[in-house]
Amino acid sequence: MLSPTVKNLKIDGDSLDCDCVLAQNDLCFEGHFPDFKLLPGVTQLHFVAQIAREHLGVPATFSKMSQLKFKSFVRPGQTIHLSLKKSPTSLAFTVSCDETLCAQGQFVA
């Protein structure tokens, strides 16, 4: 699976904020609506989990998702902003683009 380019990484205890940059022609946009390319929700979740593992030391797997909502599309060329908050039993997250909430939810241990 692909990894975004991470910029403006800020870690404060159990919280993380960063920007993720994907190229206009990134492979993760291929095959998901050829005339209206967008970043699949599963790829957004993969990016959240991957960055949380790398920078917050969260487990590689979770038992379930909670309060998962996809609110807006992520389109090619947009910069994604991730906000993560780790607790002993969960990882809460938001994904936004241009100050518009795109996704939110929790991974639960």
HELIX and SHEET records of a PDB file:
HELIX    1   1 LEU A   27  PHE A   29  5                                   3    
HELIX    2   2 GLY A   41  LEU A   56  1                                  16    
SHEET    1   A 6 THR A   5  ASP A  12  0                                        
SHEET    2   A 6 SER A  15  VAL A  21 -1                                        
SHEET    3   A 6 THR A  79  LYS A  86 -1                                        
SHEET    4   A 6 SER A  90  CYS A  97 -1                                        
SHEET    5   A 6 THR A 100  VAL A 108 -1                                        
SHEET    6   A 6 LYS A  64  PHE A  70 -1                                        
END                                                                             
